[in-house]
Amino acid sequence: MQFCRSTKLLLATLIRLPALLVIFVSLSSISFAQAGLTEADISLLKKVMPDAVSFSEKAGDPPVYRAFSTAQQGSEGELIGYLFETQDYPPEEIGYSAPIEVLVGMDLEGILSGIEVLYYRESYKSIRGDFLNTERFPNQFEGKSVSDGFRPGRDLDGVSRATITSWATSRGIRNAARKVAQNYLTDSEFVANANSGEVALGILEAQSWEEMKESGLVKEFPIQLEDLTELNLSLAFMGNEAIGELLVGPDDYSRAEREASNRVQDGSMLLVGIDGNASTPFRQERLAITQGDAVYNIERRRFVYVGSADNGKIAGKVRFAGAIVLSSDIDLSQPFTVLYDTGVQVESVEELAQTVYQIPPVPFSLATGSPLPAEYMPKSASPFPEFDDFEEVDEGVVATLINSAPLAEVLALLLLFAMVMTAFLRKSSTIRWVTLAYTLFYLGFYNGTFLSVSHITNGIKLGPSLFLNDLPLLLIVVFTLVTTLFWGRVFCSSLCPFGALQDFITRIMPKKWQWNVPQAIHDKALYIKYGVLALLVVTSLTFSDLSLFQYFEPFGTIFYISRSMVLWGILAAFLVASMFISRFYCRYACPLGAALGVTSFLSPFRIKRVPQCEVCKVCEKSCPTGAIRGHEIDFKECVRCDICESKLISKAGVCKHTVEDVIARHKTWTPVTVT
C-alpha cells in the first residue's frame, strides 16, 4: 500500500513537471538578454548585491549589469558596483561533467558582494544533491577581494569530496571578476598590480628554460652520490598560478595546487625537477630547507607530485617533477638554502649537498602582487597576454588520465578489486566480510568514488568523456561492466558501499526480526526499481536541468552527509526497512541495480544448481534478495553474494544426500534436469 501511495505521489509530481520547469527556468536559469528586467531578474540581482536599489540591463563589453544606490526619477543614481555572469567570460570552467554558471556581484573596490549559482549539472559524486545552493560554500565569496587566490582548501573551504566542482566554481568566479575589474575598475589597486603582473608575466613568457636559468628563476642543483652517479635537481619558484602554468602547464599545475591545498593551509610551491643517472631514486624525505638558524624538514604532506614534465617550459628538461610547499615562515624576499641528504654520514649540516636559492625580482613581483621594479617596466606600451590566458597543450587522453591519477587511490582500488575477486572465486565468507568492511569505509565514508545511476544518465548525454578525466572512477566502471557481463551483479555483492551497509545491518539484527515478504507482493514490487530506472533515464534526456536521482539513491545522503532533511528522511526509511527485510533497497528501489540486472542477462557464468534443489529450501531462505525459488534463480535479481554457492559446496542442504536417497524419501518426486 505504501508503494502505491508513493507511486501516485511520484506520478502527480511528474504531471506537474512542465509547469514546475517553467517556474524553475524563470527563477534560476535566467536569460537577462531580453529587453528590460523582470521582477524575478531584479529579485535575483538583489540577492547578489543587497545594497543596490536599481539595476541597468546587461550591456557593455564584457557584459555587466550596473548597480545603483538610488533610483531617482530621470536619473539612474549613484553607481555602486557591477554584476556579471561567469558564462559570459570564456573559457568556462568545467566541473565534474558540465560548466557551472554563476551570477557575481562586485563593488567599485573589487570586493565581491555575493554570488548566486544559476546552473550546474554534475554527477552524484560531486553534487551531493544541491550542495552549491545549500552548503555554506557560496557564502564564503562575500567579502573576497578580486586579488585573492580563490583556492579551495586555502582561501576558501572546499566542499568535501567535490574537489573538481569546488575548483571549477572558484576559478570561474575569480577569472570573470578579474576581467571585469580590468575593464571597469581601471583606477583600482588590483588593476595597477595586474598591469604590473602582466608585464612580469610577459617577461617570463618570453624566456626559454635556459634564459630562466640565467635569470635565476631556475636553479640547477647537481648532487654527486657516493657511487659516482648523479642526481640532477632543477629548482624553480612556482609562487602562483601564472608562474606555475608557465613552468609546467595548466593541467599539471592545477593538479599539484589542488593536492597542496588538500594537505596544507599555507605556503608557496617550489618546483623540483628530477633527472640524472642516479643509482638510487630521489626521496622527498631527504630534502630540507634552511634560512638563518631555522631548519624546515620537508614532511610528506609538503611534497606533491607535479607530473611527468611534458608541458610548459620544463617539458623535455627533466624526467618528472614534484613540488615543495614552502613553509609560510620562510621569508621569500631573502635567500634560502635547499639541502639534500645523500645517505652518506656527515658530521655537520654544512657537509650535506646544498644550494642557495634567491627568488628573482620578476617572479617575486608576479607572485606577491608587489610593484615590478622600474628597470623592468617597458618604456612604451606593448601588448601582453591576458591575465590567466594560456594555451593548453593536449598531451593525449591516456597520458592525461594516467598523469592526473592519484596513485594511492588507484592502488587502494586495485587492492579492493583483488579482494572482491578472491572472495568471489574462492567462495570465502571471511574474505567477503572483510571486503565489505573495506568497501563500506573506504568507498563509502572515506573516498566516495562509487557508482550511481547518474553516471549512466550523464554518460548517455555526455558520452565516454565523462569518465576520461578520472582514472579511479573509470577503473570502477570497467570492473563493474566486466564482472557483470561475465558473472552477474558482483558489484552489488561486494563493491557497493550501501549494499555492504545493508548486509551489516542484517548481520547484527536478531533473526526473529526478519520478515518474509509474501511471494505475490515481492514478485510485483521488485519491478519498481526498473520503473525508477526508466523514469530517471527519460527525465534526464527530456529535462537535462532536472535532478531527481538523489531522491532514489539514499547512499549519497549518508556518505556525502547531505544537509537536506527530506533526503535524510528517505534514507531513514530505507535503513529501517532493511532492518526487517534484507537488502530492501537492493530488492525494490535501486535503479543502478536494475541497470546491472538487465546487463546480467548476457552473463554466461551463472550459478549451478543440482536436482536436490527442487525439494530444498535452505538456499531460498538464505538469499538476501529473494532471488531463489526452489531450483530456479531469478538471475537479474541475484547479487552473487556466494551464499547459495557456498552452501552447495559445503552440502548444507538436501544436497548432502544423493539423488537416490532423496527419491527414496520423497517417493512422489521425480527429479528434472537442473544446471
C-alpha positions, 0 to 999 in steps of 0.5 A, a space after each residue: 500500500 505504501 508503494 502505491 501511495 508513493 507511486 501516485 505521489 511520484 506520478 502527480 509530481 511528474 504531471 506537474 513537471 512542465 509547469 514546475 520547469 517553467 517556474 524553475 527556468 524563470 527563477 534560476 536559469 535566467 536569460 537577462 538578454 531580453 529587453 528590460 528586467 523582470 521582477 524575478 531578474 531584479 529579485 535575483 540581482 538583489 540577492 547578489 548585491 543587497 545594497 543596490 536599489 536599481 539595476 541597468 540591463 546587461 550591456 557593455 563589453 564584457 557584459 555587466 549589469 550596473 548597480 545603483 544606490 538610488 533610483 531617482 526619477 530621470 536619473 539612474 543614481 549613484 553607481 555602486 558596483 557591477 554584476 556579471 555572469 561567469 558564462 559570459 567570460 570564456 573559457 568556462 570552467 568545467 566541473 565534474 561533467 558540465 560548466 557551472 554558471 554563476 551570477 557575481 556581484 562586485 563593488 567599485 573596490 573589487 570586493 565581491 558582494 555575493 554570488 548566486 549559482 544559476 546552473 550546474 549539472 554534475 554527477 552524484 559524486 560531486 553534487 551531493 544533491 544541491 550542495 552549491 545552493 545549500 552548503 555554506 560554500 557560496 557564502 564564503 565569496 562575500 567579502 573576497 577581494 578580486 586579488 585573492 587566490 580563490 583556492 579551495 582548501 586555502 582561501 576558501 573551504 572546499 566542499 568535501 569530496 567535490 574537489 573538481 566542482 569546488 575548483 571549477 566554481 572558484 576559478 570561474 568566479 575569480 577569472 570573470 571578476 578579474 576581467 571585469 575589474 580590468 575593464 571597469 575598475 581601471 583606477 583600482 589597486 588590483 588593476 595597477 598590480 595586474 598591469 604590473 603582473 602582466 608585464 612580469 608575466 610577459 617577461 617570463 613568457 618570453 624566456 626559454 628554460 635556459 634564459 630562466 636559468 640565467 635569470 635565476 628563476 631556475 636553479 640547477 642543483 647537481 648532487 654527486 652520490 657516493 657511487 659516482 652517479 648523479 642526481 640532477 635537481 632543477 629548482 624553480 619558484 612556482 609562487 602562483 598560478 601564472 608562474 606555475 602554468 608557465 613552468 609546467 602547464 595548466 593541467 599539471 599545475 592545477 593538479 599539484 595546487 589542488 593536492 597542496 591545498 588538500 594537505 596544507 593551509 599555507 605556503 608557496 610551491 617550489 618546483 623540483 625537477 628530477 633527472 640524472 643517472 642516479 643509482 638510487 631514486 630521489 626521496 622527498 624525505 631527504 630534502 630540507 630547507 634552511 634560512 638563518 638558524 631555522 631548519 624546515 624538514 620537508 614532511 610528506 604532506 609538503 611534497 606533491 607530485 607535479 607530473 611527468 614534465 611534458 608541458 610548459 617550459 620544463 617539458 623535455 628538461 627533466 624526467 618528472 617533477 614534484 613540488 615543495 610547499 614552502 613553509 609560510 615562515 620562510 621569508 621569500 624576499 631573502 635567500 634560502 638554502 635547499 639541502 639534500 641528504 645523500 645517505 652518506 654520514 656527515 658530521 655537520 649540516 654544512 657537509 650535506 649537498 646544498 644550494 642557495 636559492 634567491 627568488 628573482 625580482 620578476 617572479 617575486 613581483 608576479 607572485 606577491 602582487 608587489 610593484 615590478 621594479 622600474 628597470 623592468 617596466 617597458 618604456 612604451 606600451 606593448 601588448 601582453 597576454 591576458 591575465 590567466 590566458 594560456 594555451 593548453 597543450 593536449 598531451 593525449 587522453 591516456 597520458 592525461 588520465 594516467 598523469 592526473 591519477 592519484 596513485 594511492 587511490 588507484 592502488 587502494 582500488 586495485 587492492 579492493 578489486 583483488 579482494 572482491 575477486 578472491 572472495 568471489 572465486 574462492 567462495 570465502 565468507 571471511 574474505 567477503 566480510 572483510 571486503 565489505 568492511 573495506 568497501 563500506 569505509 573506504 568507498 563509502 565514508 572515506 573516498 566516495 568514488 562509487 557508482 550511481 545511476 547518474 553516471 549512466 544518465 550523464 554518460 548517455 548525454 555526455 558520452 565516454 568523456 565523462 569518465 576520461 578525466 578520472 582514472 579511479 572512477 573509470 577503473 570502477 566502471 570497467 570492473 563493474 561492466 566486466 564482472 557483470 557481463 561475465 558473472 552477474 551483479 558482483 558489484 552489488 555483492 561486494 563493491 557497493 558501499 550501501 549494499 555492504 551497509 545493508 548486509 551489516 545491518 542484517 548481520 547484527 539484527 536478531 533473526 526473529 526480526 526478519 520478515 518474509 515478504 509474501 511471494 505475490 507482493 515481492 514478485 510485483 514490487 521488485 519491478 519498481 526499481 526498473 520503473 525508477 530506472 526508466 523514469 530517471 533515464 527519460 527525465 534526464 534526456 527530456 529535462 537535462 536541468 532536472 535532478 531527481 536521482 538523489 531522491 532514489 539513491 539514499 547512499 549519497 545522503 549518508 556518505 556525502 552527509 547531505 544537509 537536506 532533511 527530506 533526503 535524510 528522511 528517505 534514507 531513514 526509511 530505507 535503513 529501517 526497512 532493511 532492518 526487517 527485510 534484507 537488502 530492501 533497497 537492493 530488492 525494490 528501489 535501486 535503479 543502478 541495480 536494475 541497470 546491472 540486472 538487465 546487463 546480467 542477462 548476457 552473463 554466461 557464468 551463472 550459478 549451478 544448481 543440482 536436482 536436490 534443489 527442487 525439494 530444498 529450501 535452505 538456499 531460498 531462505 538464505 538469499 538476501 534478495 529473494 532471488 531463489 525459488 526452489 531450483 530456479 534463480 531469478 538471475 537479474 535479481 541475484 547479487 552473487 553474494 556466494 551464499 547459495 554457492 557456498 552452501 552447495 559446496 559445503 552440502 548444507 542442504 538436501 544436497 548432502 544426500 544423493 539423488 537416490 536417497 532423496 527419491 527414496 524419501 520423497 517417493 512422489 518426486 521425480 527429479 528434472 534436469 537442473 544446471 
